[in-house]
Amino acid sequence: MSEKSELLMALEQIEKDKKIRKEDILAVIENALVSAYKKHVGKNVNVEAKVDTDTGEMGASVIKIVTKDVVNPLLEISVQEAKKLGQSSEVGAEVRIPLDTQDFSRIAAQTAKQVIVQKIRESERDSLYEEMKEKVGQIINGVIYRIANKNIIVDLGKTEAILPASEQVFKEKFNVGQHIRAVITKVEKNSKGPGTVLSRASTELVKRLFELEVPEIYEKVVEIVNVVREPGMRTKVAVLSRNPKVDPVGACVGIKGARVKPIIDELRGERIDLVPFSIDPAKYIAGALSPAKVVSVILLSEEDKKAEVMVADDMLSLAIGKNGHNVRLAAKLTGWHIDVKSEGQKKLESEERAEKQTEALEQLEGIGEKTIAILVQAGFSDIERLTQLTVDDLTTLPGIGPKTAEKIIEAAKKKKA
């Protein structure tokens, strides 16, 4: 087997292994031959090089133009010289003069080798970049091999990745040589290969962990609607079942917590609240405040998405959470502004409000305490409003007759004036 056919076999192997087209490598070799010859004799020559795609044989020629009077012998040839070479002697014709490539093929081979090695590296980098780019959003395993300026450099086998300090969880401590799992958040192309960025603080990590541990989520029977997280503290996950026979929270927790426990362990003990998603905002808000039990939810404004939640006195601190993180996460999960109050606080507010209303009505001339109590209880404590009521409006209240009603309206108008 000839050396030249071995060259083609080698190129075919590179094409197969490195995904670099054989034609591209042949073009590199041809350009290297041209470049080497120009270094050999000077750059002001017109050289053409070809590699036979069947045999691998290399050939090169100097191209000159036939002219009557030769001014530049590097680019021109006389009619007589062209005739001697047995080629066209017509003025303006191109003449190809074969070259002995042995004189400069060694330089060409070195140049071609350098370019091919560079192309292989570029191809490997591009291939690795595309491979890593497809893994954005996925969990990856690696080994920590360096920590620089609080950034953790992770060996992924084929390449390395960075876990920036901003994507780490404040409670977690890692050492060189330790195995680590993280989610790929970004892949950028750079001169050294793909710049892969990892995260341990991302909500995507929680989503992917649930997909790994809960078959119903992977199979899309149970859907993760939303995830909010204060890394290292607490995560809330809203889940929805596409099958009425499947309890979404139960599916995620597993028997005796068998499914959720490995996720909590991976997150180093971070608390996870699984919340059943509901299109009923009140029901959704109540669930989002888990683990606190909610007494009632009042939607104050659907337009501004404001809600007031009442809990038992002993549930208030649990509902709000340490540094307010539980109610804050519930608000982020549902998209509602949530004001949490205890039953004691609500009772006190009601008493204070009733006291103020009573004080306002006591200013009305000739209205007794019993009548004031009836008005306060019915919500008719605003003097402005009382001026706009009719006798019929007030006589609907127990214990208030027409004469008393007239007296109330007259006193309200007098006070307003």
C-alpha positions in Angstrom: 0.0 0.0 0.0 1.5 3.4 -1.1 2.2 6.2 1.3 -0.2 8.5 -0.6 -3.2 6.1 -0.3 -2.4 5.9 3.5 -2.7 9.7 3.6 -6.3 9.5 2.2 -7.1 6.7 4.7 -5.8 8.9 7.5 -7.9 11.8 6.3 -11.0 9.6 6.1 -10.4 8.5 9.7 -10.1 12.1 10.8 -13.3 12.9 9.0 -15.0 10.0 10.8 -13.6 10.7 14.3 -13.4 14.5 14.4 -16.2 15.3 12.0 -13.9 17.4 9.8 -14.7 17.0 6.0 -11.9 15.3 4.0 -12.3 18.0 1.3 -11.6 20.7 3.9 -8.3 19.0 5.0 -7.3 18.6 1.3 -7.9 22.3 0.8 -5.6 23.0 3.8 -2.9 20.8 2.3 -3.2 22.5 -1.1 -3.0 25.9 0.5 0.1 24.8 2.5 1.8 23.6 -0.7 1.1 27.0 -2.3 2.4 28.9 0.8 5.5 26.7 1.1 6.5 27.2 -2.6 6.0 31.0 -2.2 8.4 30.9 0.8 10.8 28.9 -1.4 10.9 31.2 -4.4 9.1 34.4 -3.4 5.5 35.5 -2.9 5.0 37.2 -6.3 4.2 34.0 -8.2 0.9 32.5 -9.2 0.9 28.9 -7.9 -1.8 26.3 -8.0 -1.7 23.0 -6.0 -4.0 20.0 -6.2 -4.2 16.7 -4.3 -5.7 13.8 -6.2 -8.8 12.7 -4.3 -8.4 9.1 -5.5 -4.6 8.5 -5.1 -3.6 11.2 -2.6 -0.9 12.3 -5.1 0.2 15.9 -4.6 0.9 18.2 -7.6 1.7 21.9 -8.0 2.1 24.2 -11.0 3.2 27.7 -11.6 0.7 29.6 -13.8 2.0 32.2 -16.3 0.4 34.2 -19.0 1.7 34.0 -22.6 2.8 37.5 -23.8 4.9 38.9 -26.7 7.2 40.9 -24.5 7.9 39.5 -21.1 8.1 42.3 -18.4 7.6 40.1 -15.3 9.1 36.7 -15.8 7.5 35.4 -12.5 4.0 35.9 -14.0 4.6 36.0 -17.8 6.1 33.6 -20.4 7.1 34.3 -24.0 5.4 32.7 -27.0 8.6 30.8 -27.8 9.0 29.4 -24.2 5.3 28.3 -24.2 5.9 26.4 -27.5 8.9 24.6 -26.0 6.7 23.4 -23.2 4.2 22.1 -25.7 1.4 24.3 -24.4 -0.7 26.9 -25.9 1.4 29.8 -27.3 -1.5 32.1 -28.0 -1.1 35.5 -26.4 -3.2 35.8 -23.2 -3.4 32.0 -22.7 -2.5 30.4 -19.3 0.4 28.1 -19.2 0.8 25.6 -16.3 4.4 24.7 -15.5 4.6 21.5 -13.3 6.8 21.8 -10.1 8.8 19.2 -8.3 7.0 19.3 -4.9 9.8 17.4 -3.2 11.7 20.6 -2.9 9.2 22.2 -0.6 6.8 19.4 0.4 8.5 19.0 3.8 7.7 22.6 4.8 4.2 22.2 3.3 3.7 19.0 5.4 4.7 20.9 8.6 2.4 23.8 7.8 -0.5 21.5 6.9 0.0 19.5 10.1 -0.2 22.6 12.2 -3.3 23.8 10.5 -5.0 20.4 10.7 -4.2 20.1 14.4 -5.7 23.5 14.9 -8.8 22.6 12.9 -9.1 19.4 14.9 -9.0 21.4 18.1 -11.5 23.9 16.8 -13.8 21.1 15.7 -13.5 19.4 19.1 -14.3 22.7 20.9 -17.3 23.3 18.6 -18.5 19.8 19.1 -18.1 20.0 22.9 -19.8 23.5 22.9 -22.9 22.1 21.0 -23.0 19.1 23.3 -22.9 21.2 26.4 -25.4 23.8 25.0 -27.9 21.0 24.6 -27.5 20.2 28.3 -28.5 23.7 29.6 -31.2 23.2 32.3 -30.0 19.6 33.0 -28.3 18.3 36.2 -24.7 17.3 35.8 -22.3 15.5 38.1 -18.7 16.6 38.5 -15.7 16.6 40.8 -14.4 19.8 42.4 -10.7 20.3 41.5 -10.1 23.9 42.3 -11.6 26.8 44.4 -10.5 30.2 43.2 -11.9 33.5 44.7 -14.9 31.6 46.2 -15.7 30.3 42.7 -15.7 26.5 42.4 -14.1 24.9 39.3 -15.7 21.6 38.5 -14.2 18.8 36.4 -16.9 17.4 34.1 -14.6 14.9 32.4 -14.5 16.3 28.8 -14.5 19.9 30.0 -14.6 22.0 33.1 -17.3 24.3 34.5 -17.6 27.1 37.0 -19.9 27.3 40.0 -19.8 31.1 40.7 -20.1 32.3 44.3 -23.4 34.0 43.2 -24.9 30.6 42.3 -23.8 28.9 45.5 -26.0 28.4 48.6 -24.6 30.2 51.6 -25.0 27.2 54.0 -23.2 24.7 51.7 -19.5 24.1 52.0 -17.5 22.0 49.5 -13.9 20.8 49.3 -11.5 19.9 46.5 -12.0 16.3 45.4 -15.6 16.3 46.5 -18.4 15.1 44.1 -21.0 17.8 43.3 -24.3 18.0 41.5 -25.5 21.2 39.9 -27.7 22.4 37.1 -26.2 23.9 33.9 -27.5 27.5 33.5 -25.4 28.9 30.7 -22.9 27.8 28.1 -20.8 30.3 26.2 -18.2 29.8 23.5 -14.6 30.9 24.2 -11.1 30.2 22.9 -10.5 27.4 25.4 -13.8 25.6 24.8 -17.3 25.9 26.2 -17.6 28.2 29.2 -20.1 26.3 31.3 -21.8 28.0 34.2 -23.4 25.9 37.0 -25.9 26.7 39.8 -26.9 25.2 43.1 -29.2 28.1 43.9 -31.4 28.0 40.9 -35.0 26.8 41.0 -34.2 24.7 37.9 -32.1 22.4 40.2 -35.3 21.7 42.3 -37.4 21.1 39.2 -34.8 18.6 37.7 -34.4 16.8 41.1 -38.2 16.3 41.2 -38.2 15.0 37.6 -35.5 12.4 38.6 -37.3 11.3 41.8 -41.0 11.5 40.8 -41.9 9.3 37.7 -45.3 11.1 37.4 -43.5 14.5 36.9 -41.2 13.0 34.3 -44.2 11.4 32.5 -46.1 14.7 32.8 -49.0 13.2 34.7 -48.1 15.7 37.5 -46.9 19.2 36.4 -44.8 21.6 38.3 -46.6 24.9 37.8 -44.2 27.1 39.7 -41.1 27.0 42.0 -39.9 29.8 44.3 -36.9 29.5 46.5 -34.8 31.1 49.1 -31.7 28.9 48.7 -30.7 27.2 51.9 -33.9 28.1 53.7 -37.1 27.1 52.0 -38.6 26.1 48.7 -42.2 26.1 47.7 -43.4 24.0 44.7 -46.9 24.3 43.2 -48.0 21.1 41.6 -51.0 20.1 39.5 -52.3 16.7 38.5 -53.5 15.9 35.0 -55.1 12.8 36.3 -57.9 13.2 38.8 -56.9 9.8 40.4 -53.4 11.0 41.1 -52.8 13.3 44.2 -50.0 15.6 43.0 -48.6 16.3 46.5 -48.8 12.6 47.5 -47.0 11.6 44.3 -44.2 14.0 45.1 -43.8 13.1 48.7 -43.9 9.3 48.2 -44.6 6.6 50.8 -43.2 7.9 54.1 -41.4 10.7 52.2 -39.3 8.3 50.1 -39.4 10.6 47.1 -39.0 14.0 48.6 -36.3 12.9 51.2 -33.5 12.4 48.6 -34.2 15.9 47.2 -34.1 17.5 50.7 -30.8 15.6 51.4 -29.4 16.9 48.1 -30.3 20.4 49.1 -28.6 19.9 52.4 -31.8 20.0 54.5 -33.6 22.9 52.8 -37.3 22.8 53.6 -39.7 22.0 50.8 -43.4 22.8 50.8 -45.5 21.1 48.2 -48.5 23.2 47.4 -51.5 21.9 45.3 -52.2 24.5 42.6 -55.7 25.9 42.4 -57.4 28.4 40.0 -59.3 29.6 43.1 -56.9 32.3 44.4 -58.2 32.0 48.0 -57.6 28.2 48.0 -54.2 28.6 46.4 -53.1 31.3 48.8 -54.1 29.2 51.8 -52.1 26.2 50.5 -49.1 28.4 49.7 -48.8 29.4 53.4 -48.0 25.8 54.3 -47.1 24.6 56.9 -49.3 27.1 58.6 -53.0 26.3 58.8 -55.2 29.2 57.5 -58.6 30.2 59.1 -59.8 32.5 56.2 -58.7 34.3 53.1 -60.3 37.6 52.0 -59.5 38.8 48.5 -59.4 42.6 49.1 -58.7 43.5 45.4 -58.5 41.1 42.5 -57.2 43.9 40.3 -54.3 44.8 42.6 -54.0 41.2 43.7 -54.2 42.0 47.4 -55.4 39.5 50.0 -55.8 39.3 53.8 -55.2 36.0 55.5 -56.3 35.2 59.0 -54.6 32.5 61.1 -54.9 31.2 64.6 -52.8 33.1 67.2 -50.4 30.2 67.6 -49.9 29.9 63.8 -48.9 33.5 63.2 -45.1 33.1 63.5 -45.3 29.9 61.4 -47.3 31.6 58.7 -44.9 34.6 58.5 -41.7 32.4 58.9 -38.2 33.3 60.0 -37.4 36.8 58.7 -40.7 36.7 56.9 -39.5 34.2 54.3 -42.7 31.9 54.4 -45.2 34.7 53.6 -42.7 36.2 51.1 -42.3 32.9 49.2 -46.1 32.4 49.3 -46.6 35.8 47.7 -44.0 35.0 45.0 -45.6 31.6 44.3 -49.2 32.9 44.0 -48.5 36.4 42.6 -50.6 38.0 45.4 -49.7 40.6 48.0 -50.5 38.7 51.2 -51.2 40.4 54.6 -51.2 37.8 57.4 -53.1 38.6 60.7 -53.9 36.5 63.7 -57.4 36.0 65.1 -56.4 38.1 68.1 -55.1 40.9 65.9 -58.4 40.9 63.9 -60.5 41.0 67.0 -58.5 43.9 68.4 -58.8 45.7 65.1 -62.6 45.2 65.1 -62.8 46.4 68.7 -60.8 49.5 67.9 -62.8 50.2 64.7 -66.1 49.8 66.7 -64.8 52.1 69.4 -63.9 54.8 66.8 -67.3 54.3 65.1 -69.1 54.7 68.4 -67.1 57.8 69.2 -68.1 59.3 65.9 -71.8 58.5 66.4 -71.8 59.8 70.0 -71.3 63.2 68.5 -74.8 63.1 67.0 -77.3 65.1 69.1 -80.1 63.1 70.8 -78.9 59.6 69.8 -78.7 57.1 72.6 -76.2 54.4 73.3 -78.6 51.6 72.4 -79.3 53.2 69.0 -75.6 53.8 68.4 -74.8 50.1 69.1 -77.4 49.1 66.5 -76.0 51.4 63.9 -72.4 50.2 64.6 -73.4 46.6 64.4 -75.1 47.2 61.0 -72.2 49.1 59.6 -74.0 52.5 59.5 -71.3 54.4 61.4 -70.2 56.9 58.8 -71.9 60.3 59.3 -71.6 61.2 55.6 -73.3 58.0 54.7 -76.1 58.5 57.2 -77.0 61.8 55.5 -77.7 59.9 52.3 -79.9 57.2 53.8 -83.7 57.3 53.8 -86.1 56.5 56.7 -87.0 53.2 54.9 -83.2 52.3 54.9 -82.9 52.7 58.6 -86.3 51.1 59.7 -85.0 47.8 58.3 -82.8 47.7 61.4 -84.3 46.0 64.5 -85.3 48.5 67.2 -85.3 51.6 64.9 -88.7 53.0 64.0 -89.6 55.9 61.6 -89.3 58.6 64.3 -85.9 57.4 65.4 -84.8 57.1 61.8 -85.8 60.7 61.0 -84.0 61.8 64.2 -80.8 60.0 63.1 -80.8 61.5 59.6 -81.6 65.0 60.9 -78.8 64.8 63.5 -76.3 63.5 60.8 -77.1 66.4 58.5 -76.9 68.9 61.3 -73.4 67.5 62.3 -72.2 67.6 58.7 -73.4 71.2 58.3 
